[in-house]
Amino acid sequence: MSTPSDPKADLHQYLREARDSLLTKLDGLSEYDARRPLTPTGTNLLGLLKHAASVQLDYLGETFGRPSGESIPWLADDAETNADMWATAQESREEIVAFYRRSAAHADATVEALPLDAVGRVPWWPEDRNEVTLHRVLVHLATELSRHAGHADIVRELVDGSVGLRRPGDNLPDVDGAWWSAYRERLERAAREASGHDA
């Protein structure tokens, strides 16, 4: 017989796991590789961390009347578009990682202090739907951070081939590079065949 779960603890755990997964994607990278854009829209690892820390502080701070006191100029009304999605040359990796950790601590304190049915307001959402519960915010944040952790998985693989949920390779088959190459070729052939392209 399974033990009944605690919905708040479950949601908090998923948020923590996504947060930790995102942070580990910076492990062992050079300054350049941590920052460089690898998609046409500029997705980069340090920017994902900066963005996640920022939204976490807003949703589990301002929304519930628990401001962190952190300065977040890249989210100001007059900030440059997408300023929260990349690190300037003047913003060090250490500063952003420290900001991320402070954001996590503040978010965790909010989660621990409030019941799931605690009500807050998301000021940047439309007025007719900006009243939320901690439950809804935890679902929203766990989903958003998991999505960004998925982005980070792909970006990290593009940087140096590292893969895995938390640590490199810990949730993938224990096979060599030749296997992956053959696997990718098989998928390419199947895609071409299904689409009517010449094999």
Number of C-alpha atoms within 10 A of each C-alpha: 3 4 5 6 8 9 11 17 13 12 22 20 13 18 25 18 18 22 24 17 22 26 20 16 27 20 11 9 14 9 12 8 18 21 22 18 18 16 11 6 7 14 19 23 31 27 25 23 28 23 22 23 25 22 17 25 26 22 24 27 21 17 22 19 14 17 14 15 9 11 9 14 12 18 17 11 8 8 12 11 10 12 16 23 20 22 22 12 8 7 10 13 20 9 12 18 17 13 19 22 16 16 24 22 13 19 25 16 14 19 21 13 10 15 13 18 11 14 17 20 17 18 13 9 10 9 10 6 9 14 15 16 18 22 19 16 20 23 15 15 22 22 16 17 27 20 14 22 27 16 16 25 23 19 24 23 14 13 16 10 12 15 19 17 19 18 13 16 13 11 11 10 10 8 9 8 9 9 12 12 10 11 12 12 12 12 11 13 15 14 13 13 12 10 10 9 10 7 11
